[in-house]
Amino acid sequence: MNTPSLKYFKFRDYTCEHDDFSDIDFDFDYNGYSFYSDDMPKLEEMEVDSTYLDTEKFVSLITYVMRLSLCLPDQAEKALYREGIVLSQLRHLKLCSCTINWSKLLVLFLKDSPNLQELVVHLTNALYREGIVLSQLRHLKLCSCTINWSKLLVLFLKDSPNLQELVVHLTNDHTDICEDPPVCWENQLNCVPGCLLSSLGTFKWIGIYGSQKELDLVKFVLRNACCLKTATILFRSWDSALEEDELEMVMQDLSLSSRGSKDVKLVFVLSI
């Protein structure tokens, strides 16, 4: 497909939507799609949800893209590309996968996207090594669907000195993955991350259960975020760990907790 003027492209495998596709005749090679074989120099935004994508060929042709949404559910061992490809135009990145080795691709994108400003993460068991500085990252949205999500949060806070907005959320389609996601916060931080002291202005937690460890994390942010303007806590009322009277006590406790910023506005929301 020759599309030199294409600016937006969205692709999803037909096979991803069918449990039984044995009677479907596919006329393309699963080992690598040919539709992106030509250069697309004007492409600005791309969304891909694919099982059979050749990641290296794909990445080498999206160096101009500013916004990228990528999900490769069955490609853990192949969802990599060679080092040295610089995605200098990439500003907004959304990663989603259910594969253990997905963190390797995350590391590559973090290393090769020097101007990344917004990151939305839906990952399973994904961590990366310390030392990658995300100096341009301003907005982070992290799904709390797995056991290690808070460890990943610690890494992002440490490595994002200019982070301005932090959103922790649990999407409706991820609630069955971990019905009571634990927060492993203890002993993860030996000092307060720089972004809390100097830049974080917005904090949102969407889908909190109300466990003590979750509340401790909220208090940590409130206590140390010196520039915080708004903090929004949305409780999962339909399956919360708290009864109604306990929930009132929790909200009162958080309201009276220590604040690093005197200007912060704390908002509580009960989801229905």
Disulfide bonds with the S-S distance in Angstrom:
none
